[in-house]
Structures are given as structure tokens and as C-alpha cells.
Amino acid sequence: MSEKHLKKGDALPPYNGKLRLFAMRFCPYAERSILVLNAKKLQYDLVHIDLDNKPEWIFSFNPKGTVPILEYEEGKAIFDSSIINAYLDEKYPDPPLQSSDPLQRAQDKIVVELLSSAHSAYYTAAFNAQALTSESLETFHRGLEVLQKEVEARGTTFLGGDKPGLVDYTVWPFLERFLSLPHLGKPEFAISEDKYGALLKYMESMKNDPPIKAYTLAPETHAKYTESRVKGTPDTNMLDTSDVCCFRPRKKKE
């Protein structure tokens, strides 16, 4: 799968019958859907889009021009990671990534919602540091504390149980990026062992999950991309294909 991001004027690659996901390599929302596709061991093509200079044809798949977009049949697509992932889990139920218990599914959504406040603090710290306030820092750590308490309360390796579930694949992309903040000169946003021992243990287990391991990037890499964006020259093509491990799932037996 190429790491090149297609831009205005570039042609739409030919459709070959597989599921196709349009994404941006550094987008956490697109990563959510990639992790679900990987966890399901589905065959799919990945097309990266330059969101600062979008190819004209992307709007025929999503009028908003945002990613992720899942092309499930030629010329037919759905978008938004939460919609895509719910569709994938219902369309391809093996393995199931959500609990059969409606209350548990609701509680998983609450976990995601409570962590979302930390997302805003992260974006401010990473991309708009001059707007940082003490409240931003408090909001960030409050979100992490809530997540750590949930990890401890569930008493399982992952929030989804013995194996990662949809809730895990939904929170992970931001946790992955949170680790880049100390590399951007924000040590106060560090996820330290003395304060977040249980959360770090959970995150280490997540890093070793094959669908995540195949796609995750190092904190230093995220920091380098963030710095390029802050400077006004986002280097979306900074990754060489040979340096990135692509997930190549085995075909399921009929």
C-alpha cells in the first residue's frame, strides 16, 4: 500500500473489487477504521488523500471531503469512522468487536465520550500551543484519569475483554498521538509511570496487538509530522513505503 497522498489533479486509482478505504496517514479518525479492517482480517485497498489539496473526485464519495471513507462497492461509499466501523462489525461479524449486551455497548460509548475532552486539549497542545491554558492541561489529565479508572474497574487486559474490541480501537489512535506531546516540548502532558501505571500497562498490551502493531507510528514520527504542520508545510508524504509495515491479512477459508 503506497504512502503517497493523492492530491488535486491526480487520477482516481482503478477499482479492483476489494473494499477500499480513503484515509490520511496521520488522521486518528481514519486510523480507527483501518484498525477495525485489520482486526477483521479483511482484504482492502488503502488510498491516502492530501486533505490540504484534495483530489476533485473525493467529493463524489463524501460531499464533505473528509476521511475516512469506505467504498464498499464501486462508486458507493459511506463515511465517518463511527458509521464505517458499526457497518463493518455488522457486515463482517467474525470476530465480533462489540458486546452483545446493549448496556455494555452503551458503557463503551461513554468511555469514548469521556476521553474526547482530552482530544481537544491534545490538539491545542500540539497545534496551537499559544492558546494553551492550565485548564487545557487539567482537562487532558482528567480524561486520562477517567480512562485509567475504567481500565482498572474492568480488570481485563483490554477494555473489550481478553482481546481488543471496538472501544479499544476507537480510543487507541489518540492515545498513540498523546505520547508525542513530550517530544513536542510539552513534558507536562507526559503519561508517567508513577501516575498512570495501569493505563501504560494497557497501552503496552495494545501496542502488541497485531492489527495495531501493523499500522502504529512512533511518538517521534507523530511529533515530526506535527512540527511540519505547525510550520505550515505539512509533510504528509514523509513516510517511505519501505519503512512502513502494511497489514496483509490471510484470506479466510470458504
Secondary structure, DSSP 8 states (H G I E B T S, - for coil): ----EE-TT-------SSEEEEE-TT-HHHHHHHHHHHHTT--EEEEEE-TTS--GGGGGT-TT--S-EEEEETTEEEESHHHHHHHHHHHS-SS--S-S-HHHHHHHHHHHHHHHHHHHHHHHHHH-GGG--HHHHHHHHHHHHHHHHHHHHH-SSBTTBSS--HHHHHHHHHHHHHTTGGGGT-GGG---TTT-HHHHHHHHHHHTSHHHHTT---HHHHHHHHHHHHTT---TT-S-GGGS----------
